[in-house]
Amino acid sequence: MNKTEIAELLMENYYSLGTTGSQAMEAIWSDIAEGNFTQTLEDWEITQKQLVDATNLVADQLVDAERLFTAPRIY
């Protein structure tokens, strides 16, 4: 699994209705800090560094799309 695929999964699971981009990032980092990705790292066969790189990509995508302080929109 590459960084972009991991970032897509993180975005799908954390950036949802009623959650701003910054809240999504806070939740991702909190889960990383609490060790909640231990099994996921094994399941996805990735390293912590790959997870962190993907998390940083999510942050970049949210900032670039000006979504850091807004929730997803439904059209």
N, C-alpha and C positions, 0 to 999 in steps of 0.2 A: 504494500500500500504506500503510495507516495504522499508527499506533503499536501498537495492539492486535494486529493481524495479525503485525507484526514480532516482538512479544513472544512470541506463540504459537509462531512458528517457532524463536525462540531457546530457548524452554523445551523444545520437542520435541527439539531437537538437542543441548542441553547438560545438561539435568536428566534423567539416565537412571539405570537400575539401577546401584547401587554408587557413585553420585555424590551427595554431599550438595548442598544448595542453595548453600552457601558455595563449594564446589569448582566448581560450575557457574558461579557469578559470577566466580570467579577465572579460569576458562578463557575466558569471554566477554571480560573486560577484557584478558586477555593477548593474545587474538586481535586485539582492536581496537588495542592498543598496538603489536603487531607488523605492523600493516598488512594483516592477512589478510582484511579485509572490503572491500578496495579494489574488486575485481571485483564483489562482491556489491552494493555501493552502486550501481554502474552498472547491474547486472542488475535490481535491484529499483527503480531510479530513485528513490533516497532520498538524503538528505544525511547527513553524519556526525552532525549534531544530532538527526535523527530516529532514527538508530541508538542514540545515547546515551540519548535519551528512552525508547526501547523497552527498553533495557537496565535503566534505572532502574525501569521498570514491572515487569520480571521480578523485580528485587530486592524491590520492594514486595510483589509477589504471594507470593514465597517467605516473606517475613517475616510477612505477614498470615496465611498458611496454616501458620505455625510449621514450615516445612520447611527453614529455613536450615541446620540441623545434622542433617538426616535425608535419606535417599535415598527415592525414590518407592517406594510400596508396590504390590504386585500382589495383587489380591483374587481 
